[in-house]
Each structure stands twice: as structure tokens, then as C-alpha cells.
Amino acid sequence: MEAWNKQCPDLARAIRAGDRIVKINDAEDSDSMRDQCVNKYLLRITLVRGGQLASQQAGSLRAEADEFVPRVTTASSC
């Protein structure tokens, strides 16, 4: 997460304390998400921004934040 925030310091896309990861690639449970982190080079992380999770617990869980997919570039910025 630190690497993402350094690569794209845009505050709207930065990952902050209180954000909750709800999905990594197609994995939605903690063990599967960990396996994705260990075994995959590219991670598509879906998160819920800060206080949004509490309002969604009454219904189905949906992430409203952008997907964070880092790009490997040499000299360009996000």
C-alpha cells in the first residue's frame, strides 16, 4: 500500500487508515486474499472507503471506491 501511495499521491486514490480491503482479484475471504498477495504479481484490490462499510452492512457489501491497479512505468506519473 505504501508503494501505491508513493506512486500515485493523488489524495482521492491514496489508500488511507480506515479503508477496508474487501476483495483482491477474485478472492473475498481473508485466506484467499492472502494467497493472492503471496502468489500473484498483479493485484486488483477493491476497498471500501473509511465510513462506507457501516452503512453497507445492512445490505450486500459493495465497494464504492476505484479499483487500484498499479502500473509499472519508468518515468511517468499517475
N, C-alpha and C positions, 0 to 999 in steps of 0.2 A: 504494500500500500504506500509505503514511503517513496518507493521508486516512481509510482504513478503520480503522486502529488508533486514530486520534483520535476517530472517530465512535462506535466500539464498543470501549472499552478493556477489555472482559472478557478476561482472560488466556487463557481456553480458546479464544477465537475470534480473538485477535490473531495477526497474521502475524509470525513471528519469523525471525531468522537461522537458516539451515539448512533451512527449509521449501523444498520444490521444487514449482514450478508444473508440473503435468503436462497440464493442459487449460484452454483458455479458450474458452468457449462450446462449439462442437463441434470446435474445432481442437486437434490434438495434436502437430503438428510446429512447430518454432520460427518458421519463416516465416509460417505460417498464424496462429499465435498473435499475432505482431506485427501482422499485418494486422487482426485483430480489435481489438487495442488502438487502432490508428490510426483505424479506420472505424466502430466501433460505440460507441454511447452507454452501453449496459448490458453489463457483462462478468460472466459467471458463471465464476469461477475455481475450479478444482479443484486442490488441492495435497496433497502427501504431507508429513506432519509429520516434521521432523528425521531421526531414525534409521530410520524405517519403510522408506525406499527400499531400503536394503541388504538387508533381509530379504525384500523382494518381488522382487528381481532374478532369483531362481531360477525364479519362476513368472511369471504375467502381471502387469502393472503395474496396480494398483488403488489409487485414492486413498481413504484411510480418514477423512480429515478432512471436516468440514462443508463445504458449498458456501458461498462467501462472496458474497452478493449484497447490496450496499449499498442501503439505502432512502433516498429523498430525503424528508426530513421537515423541518418548520420548528422545532418546539420540543420534540420528544420525544427520549428517549434509547433506546438499544438495549436 
